[in-house]
């Protein structure tokens, strides 16, 4: 379709220009587009279409309807803020080209905020070791993204850490002396607040938004390390409150309004649990919480609406402004978990709507290496946006946004599905578990059950077939089908090898040794596809970790083959690894609950110290 955009503002004209290659239309044509503020919608006019919007991103959301033949629509988002948080701290830092693509996609889906989660992956002038060799965003890059996001009506918001989760910097002598315990900054130390001041000075230069998420979550050992040595044992809630007060003062100096994760307030008065306290939150503790900070209730675990409602009510009692943060799971391995995320988000959003929570955020964490693509979670993000706009069936909107069938995209999570069919929640990472499970000392051999091999192999074929219809997203299907194929092929190796060794079945052992060469070829195929995926989306830093992990897996496979051949050809008299009993180290009951997540690479590949 060819459009006349002369009547539009410069931002909308430029924004549509950016979308031309994504959706194959032209901004030099006869179909006249006009736009005006109002309730989001679309209507025909004599020479074209009128798009109405209550926020700029909705202009692009409604425009996509025109491309798919719609002529009329009226809708309203239930939330004033509908945002996404992208993790750029677990090695995968988006490259600028992809970040712009993601901004366009989010705007067209109806999102009006993007938080960049950057622990140390943003530039602080004068602090060269902050984000050193980590692919940090420069101030100029953030300015560029900020301007681009504003064009699409997306507020780019910094999401940083000002207390814990700063493990990447404390390795350097420059910052080691600022650590209390583990990855937690030393509260009460003036050097800490000098660093925090520099953080905000950098953010003030890079971002036009004056919102900021200051983190403050999961500081479980606050006050129990160097702070304890210097001050003795102090009330940890008061340590937290005093530190927060100082951070808020610095933020106010630069004009920022702060939000923070709320869990530490609950944990410090509730025996470490992030759940409603027994009885009301003590009033003397509530009084210590500054009223000028928004508390973010984060929860991506519950499947029932009631759990979310109880925690929302508990937050309301605290009296602060609040925001809800759910999650679209991508932080448990290489594959997404859209099905489970969609159901959990639906329950959470319904609770938020009932209790007047006006701002919501969908987190996309990248634990243990940032292996899963941000594009892989688009089904979950679109479903969440549609629910926010009052539509409970996301299929049509998803096809409109991506050009790919929703059901095809949902096959990506089959890389982790070891059971043939699941109608309910499914949240596992068997593709990562079986990728890294050792051939001879397989910690997770005990999880294998008859049928897993065939199911994973069938899933690999389904993913590959869907990828043929995936257009510009085909690369996701290429990498995950290759991973599922490898996981299917090697998932039972240790079980078969141990049984053959016990039975003295040298013929089977010889066949297994030969199989290893096929595994290596499949690993090479996955590596190539995954490397390409990473290069499309991320800066190069961080992939060195994948090189080390996958390269180490390849070498270990070849060594395991050598160990078997040495035994079979008489150069050794035994295989000690196959004589060791594999114990059920972690809970797994496939009859009651076939889901399983174990996402620590270092604890998957070996029982020895890494």
JOTA-V609697 format. One record per residue. PHI is phi as a letter, one per 30 degrees, with the letter a starting at -180 (none if undefined). Layout:
phi->PHI
phi->PHI
This chain:
phi->none
phi->c
phi->c
phi->c
phi->c
phi->d
phi->d
phi->d
phi->d
phi->e
phi->d
phi->d
phi->d
phi->d
phi->d
phi->d
phi->e
phi->d
phi->d
phi->e
phi->d
phi->d
phi->b
phi->i
phi->b
phi->b
phi->c
phi->b
phi->a
phi->c
phi->d
phi->d
phi->c
phi->b
phi->b
phi->a
phi->d
phi->l
phi->d
phi->e
phi->l
phi->b
phi->b
phi->d
phi->b
phi->e
phi->c
phi->l
phi->b
phi->c
phi->c
phi->c
phi->a
phi->c
phi->b
phi->e
phi->e
phi->d
phi->e
phi->d
phi->d
phi->d
phi->e
phi->d
phi->d
phi->d
phi->d
phi->c
phi->j
phi->d
phi->b
phi->a
phi->a
phi->b
phi->a
phi->b
phi->d
phi->d
phi->b
phi->d
phi->b
phi->b
phi->b
phi->b
phi->c
phi->c
phi->d
phi->c
phi->c
phi->c
phi->i
phi->c
phi->c
phi->e
phi->d
phi->d
phi->e
phi->d
phi->e
phi->d
phi->e
phi->d
phi->e
phi->e
phi->d
phi->d
phi->d
phi->d
phi->d
phi->j
phi->d
phi->c
phi->b
phi->b
phi->c
phi->c
phi->d
phi->b
phi->d
phi->b
phi->c
phi->b
phi->d
phi->c
phi->e
phi->i
phi->b
phi->d
phi->d
phi->d
phi->i
phi->e
phi->h
phi->c
phi->i
phi->e
phi->d
phi->d
phi->e
phi->d
phi->d
phi->d
phi->d
phi->d
phi->d
phi->d
phi->d
phi->d
phi->d
phi->d
phi->e
phi->c
phi->i
phi->c
phi->d
phi->d
phi->b
phi->d
phi->b
phi->b
phi->b
phi->b
phi->b
phi->c
phi->i
phi->c
phi->d
phi->d
phi->c
phi->d
phi->d
phi->d
phi->e
phi->e
phi->c
phi->e
phi->d
phi->c
phi->c
phi->d
phi->a
phi->h
phi->c
phi->c
phi->d
phi->d
phi->d
phi->i
phi->c
phi->d
phi->d
phi->d
phi->d
phi->d
phi->d
phi->d
phi->d
phi->d
phi->e
phi->d
phi->d
phi->d
phi->d
phi->d
phi->d
phi->d
phi->c
phi->d
phi->d
phi->c
phi->c
phi->a
phi->c
phi->c
phi->i
phi->i
phi->c
phi->h
phi->d
phi->d
phi->c
phi->e
phi->i
phi->c
phi->c
phi->d
phi->e
phi->d
phi->d
phi->d
phi->b
phi->i
phi->d
phi->b
phi->e
phi->d
phi->d
phi->d
phi->e
phi->d
phi->d
phi->d
phi->d
phi->e
phi->e
phi->d
phi->d
phi->d
phi->d
phi->d
phi->d
phi->d
phi->e
phi->c
phi->i
phi->c
phi->c
phi->c
phi->b
phi->a
phi->d
phi->c
phi->d
phi->d
phi->d
phi->d
phi->d
phi->d
phi->c
phi->b
phi->h
phi->i
phi->c
phi->c
phi->a
phi->e
phi->d
phi->d
phi->i
phi->d
phi->d
phi->e
phi->d
phi->d
phi->d
phi->e
phi->d
phi->d
phi->d
phi->e
phi->d
phi->c
phi->b
phi->d
phi->c
phi->c
phi->d
phi->c
phi->a
phi->b
phi->c
phi->c
phi->c
phi->c
phi->d
phi->e
phi->d
phi->d
phi->d
phi->d
phi->d
phi->d
phi->d
phi->d
phi->d
phi->d
phi->d
phi->d
phi->i
phi->d
phi->e
phi->b
phi->b
phi->c
phi->b
phi->c
phi->a
phi->c
phi->d
phi->b
phi->c
phi->c
phi->l
phi->d
phi->c
phi->d
phi->b
phi->d
phi->e
phi->d
phi->d
phi->d
phi->d
phi->d
phi->d
phi->d
phi->d
phi->d
phi->d
phi->d
phi->d
phi->d
phi->d
phi->d
phi->c
phi->i
phi->d
phi->c
phi->b
phi->b
phi->b
phi->c
phi->d
phi->b
phi->d
phi->b
phi->e
phi->i
phi->k
phi->i
phi->d
phi->d
phi->d
phi->d
phi->d
phi->d
phi->c
phi->e
phi->e
phi->d
phi->d
phi->d
phi->d
phi->d
phi->d
phi->d
phi->d
phi->d
phi->c
phi->i
phi->c
phi->c
phi->b
phi->d
phi->e
phi->d
phi->d
phi->d
phi->d
phi->d
phi->d
phi->c
phi->i
phi->b
phi->d
phi->e
phi->d
phi->d
phi->d
phi->d
phi->d
phi->e
phi->d
phi->d
phi->e
phi->c
phi->c
phi->c
phi->c
phi->e
phi->b
phi->b
phi->c
phi->c
phi->d
phi->b
phi->b
phi->b
phi->b
phi->d
phi->d
phi->d
phi->e
phi->d
phi->d
phi->c
phi->d
phi->d
phi->d
phi->c
phi->c
phi->d
phi->e
phi->c
phi->e
phi->d
phi->d
phi->d
phi->b
phi->e
phi->j
phi->d
phi->e
phi->d
phi->d
phi->d
phi->d
phi->d
phi->d
phi->e
phi->d
phi->d
phi->d
phi->d
phi->d
phi->d
phi->d
phi->d
phi->c
phi->c
phi->h
phi->d
phi->c
phi->e
phi->d
phi->d
phi->d
phi->d
phi->d
phi->d
phi->d
phi->d
phi->d
phi->d
phi->d
phi->d
phi->d
phi->d
phi->d
phi->c
phi->d
phi->c
phi->e
phi->d
phi->d
phi->d
phi->d
phi->d
phi->d
phi->d
phi->d
phi->d
phi->d
phi->i
phi->d
phi->d
phi->d
phi->d
phi->d
phi->d
phi->d
phi->d
phi->e
phi->d
phi->e
phi->e
phi->d
phi->d
phi->e
phi->d
phi->d
phi->d
phi->d
phi->d
phi->d
phi->d
phi->e
phi->d
phi->d
phi->d
phi->d
phi->d
phi->e
phi->d
phi->d
phi->d
phi->c
phi->b
phi->d
phi->d
phi->d
phi->j
phi->d
phi->e
phi->d
phi->d
phi->e
phi->d
phi->d
phi->d
phi->d
phi->d
phi->d
phi->d
phi->d
phi->d
phi->e
phi->d
phi->d
phi->d
phi->d
phi->d
phi->d
phi->d
phi->d
phi->d
phi->d
phi->d
phi->c
phi->i
phi->d
phi->b
phi->c
phi->a
phi->b
phi->e
phi->d
phi->d
phi->d
phi->d
phi->d
phi->c
phi->c
phi->d
phi->d
phi->b
phi->e
phi->a
phi->b
phi->d
phi->d
phi->d
phi->a
phi->d
phi->d
phi->a
phi->b
phi->b
phi->c
phi->d
phi->e
phi->d
phi->c
phi->c
phi->d
phi->a
phi->c
phi->d
phi->d
phi->c
